[in-house]
């Protein structure tokens, strides 16, 4: 029987030595070492490693197998990673189906981070559908509205307003340029709302994504000085 800890250690070395091809080569032995109940720390280490290295094929393989054994909060985490891998690999339909099921199971409960992530990933998948639709000659109107609504649900969770708010601003601004409504407030209103949310904290406490989100808001307001700042 393969030792999971040893296989995880080997997996952590593989991307730095031979890239995602090396990670993929470790998957058979790694998944064969999985046993119930799953070791949560090791499971998270594998998925965090694969995601940080953008090894999404291996991430999808491992998450798919781990999801068969995971339970409770760990299952939600594993399925979130599986959904992200599917999105990055273009399996948008399967990703949206999984995320919608997760959203139903989580409901309005206290798992705010999970709920925020699920809605944000749903928005990400639907946004990609919009991009693909436009590339194929469609207006993408329905897909854009659906993406906006997913990000609005994420914003309402009040866990990561910068992520959701910046995407709402950008998508609504795109809808306005295309001449159709996004089914929510204007990009300018959302930009002001997002800035007010971010400015509740001193800038010294902002991280890189806070600055990026603020920049998106100022861009929508055509405030070039603050965009540059």
N, C-alpha and C positions, 0 to 999 in steps of 0.2 A: 504494500500500500504506500503510495507516494505521500511524503510529508508536506502538508500545506505550507507550513512556515518556510521550509526550504525552497519550495516552488515559488513562493512569493518573493523571496530574496533573489532568486534567479531571474524572475520577471523584472524586478526593479533594475537589474543590471542590463538586461537585454536591449532596451531602447538606446541607451548611451553607447552600446557596443556595436549594434547592427540595426538601429532604427526600428521602425514598426514591423519590418519583416522579421526581426529577431523576436519581437513581442509575439507575433503571430505564431512563430514556431514553438513558443512556450505554452500555447493555449491548451493543447491536448493533455499534456501532463498536469497542467494547473487545474483544469476542470475535472479531471479524473480524481484529483486530490480533495475535491469538495465533499464534505460530509455534513449531515444535519446533526445538531444545530450548527449553523454557520458561525464561524468566528467573525464577529462584526468588525473588529479592528483590521484584521487581515483583508477582509472583503473590501472595506473602504480604501485600504492602501492600494489594492490592485486597481480599482476603478479610478481613484484619484491619479495614480501614476499614468494610466492609459489615457485619461482625459487630458492631463497636462502635456503629454507628448503628442496629442492628436492622433493616437493610434485607434481610430474609431472602428475598424473592422474587428480587431481583437477585443475592443471594449464591448461591441455588440455580442460577440461570441461568449465572453465571460459573463456579462450581465444576463444574457438569456439563460445560461445554465444556473447561475446563482439565484435567479428569480424563482426557480423551481423548488428551492430549499429555504429561501429567506422567509421571515415572518415579521408581522407588525411593522414597526418603524423602519427596520432594515429593509424590508420588502419594498416599502415606498421609496427609499433611497435608491435601491438597486433598479427599480423600474424607472425612476427619473433618469438615471444614467443610461439605461437602455433606450429610452425615448430620445435622449440627446444624440446618442450614437446613430440611431435611425435617421434623425433629422440631418445630421452631417453627411450621411451616406445617401441621402435622397429618398429614403423610405418614408415620405411624408404622410401618406395615408395611414400606415401602421402606427406611426408615431402619434398622430392626432387621436386615433382610436384608443391607444393606451393611455394617453394623457387625459382624455375625457373620462375614461373609466376611473382613473386615479382621482380626478376632481370630484366625481360623484362619491367615491368612497371616503374622501377626506371631509367633504361637506363643509359647513361653516365652523368647524371645530377649532381647537387651540393650536394646531400645528401650523403656525403662520409661515414659517420658512418653507415648509413643503408646499403649502398652498400657493405662496408667491412663486416658487420655482415652477410648479405645474402650470400655472396660468401664463407665466413668462415663456416657458418652452412652447406652449400651445400657440402663443402669439408669434414666436419665432418660426414655427412650422407654417403657419398660415401666411406670414409675411413672405416666406420663400415661395409659397404657392402663387402669391401675387406677382412676385418677380418673374416666375416662370411663365405665368399667364401673359404678362405684358411682353415678354420676350417672344411669345408665340403669336403676338398680334392682337390679343384680347385687351379689354380695358382693365381687367382685374378688379373691377369695382366691388364685386361680392366678396372676393378674397381679402381685399384691403379692409372692408368694413368688419369682417369677421376677426381679422388680426387686431384691429383697434379695440373691439369689444373684449377680446381675451386680455389685452394689456390693461384695459380699464378694470377688469375683474382683479387683476394682479395688483393694481394701484390701490384698490379698495381694501386689500388685505393689510395695508399700512406696515409692510415689512421692508421693502426695498423700492421706495417711490422713485428714486433716480432712474433705475433700470426701466421700469414700466413707463414713467412719465416721459422720458426722452424718446422712447419709441412711439408713444401716443403723439407727441408733438411732431415728430418727423413724418409719421404716416398721415396725420390729419393735414399737414402742410402739403403733402403730395396730393391728397384728394382735392384740396382747394386749387392747386395748380391744374389739375385735370378737369376741374369744373363739376365735380359731384360731391355730395355731402358724405361725411364719414359717420354720421349717426351720433355725433356727440358735439361738445363745444368746439369753438374754433381753435386753431393752432395757437393763436395769440393768447387766448384765455388759458389754455393748458400750459403754455410757456410761463405765464405769470404765476399760475398755481404751483408749478414745479419749482420755480425760483423761490417762492415764499416757503415752500417745504424745505428746500435745501438751506435757506438762510436762517432757519431756526437754530442751526448749529454754526459755530464760528468756523471760519475758513481753515483755521489751523488744524481742525479736526477732520477736514475733508480728505478723502482718498482720491486716487486718479479718476475713478469712475464718477465721483461727484463733480469734478471739474469738467469731465466730458459731458455729463448731463446738463450742467449749467451752460456750457458752450452751445449745446443743441438748442436750449431754450432761447439764449440771446440771438442765435442765428435766425430763429423763427420770428423774433421781434425786430430783425434787421438792425440790431445794436452792435455795430462793428467794433466799437471800442472795447466793449465788454467781451465780445467773442475773442478778440486778440488777447485781452488780459487773461 
